[in-house]
């Protein structure tokens, strides 16, 4: 029986049967993995505490003919603030859903693993909305489908001041090239600087996450429209976030 051990974060869990769970892991060694954890929802199961959403774990699996099976799991780090606070839960779910839906199984992506592992403590103790947007932007930057935020997609020149941006053309458009672009919309300098700051953010930086709230809203709305356009349908976590916002009104 082929047994292997991984370091991973838990992207998603789905219950089945009376006590079982399908666990989607993003591992350091193999990228995204899906495995069954039999009996893990029983209170006496040694797996019960470890196989929770957002946990950073070490897990031992065996390869099955159709699906891998989790045999052992130990917690490296857990972030209970993410499950006790609905806002933190919603925004952590946003980042993890984007990564889950934009990655393929068994493709090692160390940058994505490190991003998730570094983002979890920030999501649990700092502004979760900003942390999730930073994480999502940085993930998309390495995914191969990110927009160009700082250079004109037509002439390649650096964007200076206010400009335009086109989802169809792949990003920023300088004013000189605007007539050649499809479905342009305004791209204020403040929004560009917000994206640039998020893309360059260092997760080890403990300084306060300070952004203009209007620009964060504009960046979030624009970015989510872009991601959902690529996926072809809505992110479930976005509806969760909107439901929470409606409760505050």
Protein Blocks (a to p, Z undefined) as FASTA:
>chain_A
ZZdddddddfbdcdehjkbccdddddfklopaddddehklpmklmklmmmgghiacdddd
dddfkbccdfbdcdfbdcfklmmpmklmmmmmmmmmmmmmmpcehiacfklmmmmmmmmm
mmmmmcfklmmmmmmmmmmmmnopaccfkbcfklopacehjddddfknopacdfklmmmp
ghiacddfklmmmmmmmmmpcfklmbdcdddfklmmmmmmmmmmmmmmmnopacfklmmm
mmmmmmmZZ
